[in-house]
Amino acid sequence: MRTSGWMKRQPWFWPAKLFLKRISGKELWLRREVDFDLRQRDSWKYISELLDSDAIVYSVGVGDLIDFDLGLIDDHNVTVHAFDPTPFARDWVEQQALPDRFVFHPWAAAGADGTLRLYRRVSERGKRSAVMWTADEAAGDVGDFIDAPAYTIETVMRKLGHERVDLLKIDVEGAEYEILASLRRDGALPRQLLVEFHHRFPGIGKRRTLESIANLRDLGYSISGISETGREVSFVLD
C-alpha cells in the first residue's frame, strides 16, 4: 500500500516511520553527537557557519538532483564541484542553465584510481532506473553496466589543485564505503562529510555502515545531523 502525500506531510510521519524501521531492525539507532546549529536543504543537514565564499565543496553523485548544490551556491556563494560519470547525468547537466560556480566533472569518486563498474539500479519491485547506477551487483542489472573513470578524493584534489575540502557530500548508491575507506587511508579529510548510506541494499547490510561510522569516529568525526529517513548522516571533524 502506498503512503498518501497528505500523510507524508504530517509532522509525525517521518519520525514514526524511522522509529518503526529501527525497532524492526531495518535502520540504525544513531543520534547526534555534537550540538551545532544546522541548516537543511533537501534531505541534507549541514553546519552553515563553517562555510564561506572561499569554501571548497565536492558533491559526489548528481543524477538529476542538484537542489542542495544550488542552494549552497545561493546561500554561501561557494563553488560546488559536482561529480557523476553516468550518461544520464552528463546529458542532464548539459541541458540545465547553471551558475558558473557549479562545476561538473564526468568522473566517479572511488576507493582507488582506475575504472569503476556501475550497474543500472533495479528497485526491490524490479523497476530499472533511468537515473541511478550502483556499484553493488546485487542492487543492479549485471547485464547493463558502464565502466567509468574513477579517482580517489585525494587524486581529485590533486587534479583540481585543492589543498582542502570544506564539505564533501556523497550519494553514490552503495559505493560510499570504498570512498570512506580511501579517506581514512589517504588522510584527505573534509571538515564536513555528508553521506547517504545504502545498507538497505541486499549486498551490503547494516554492519558495513556501522563499521564505516566507527572508522570515521576514529578519525575524529562526530555525527552532527541525521535525516528524517535515517540514511543521510552528517559528520563534522572535531
ABEGO torsion letter per residue (X at the ends): XBBBAAAAABAAAAAAAAAAAAAAGABBBBBBABBBBBBBBEABBBBAAABBAABBBBBBEAEABAAAAAAAAAAAGBBBBBBBABAAAAAAAAABBBBAABBBBBBBBBABBEBBBBBBBBBAAGBBBAABBBABAAABBAABBBBBBBBBAAAAAAAAGBABBABBBBBAGGAAAAAAAAAAAAGBBBABBBBBBAAABAABEAAAAAAAAAAAAAAGBBBABBBAAGABBBBBBX
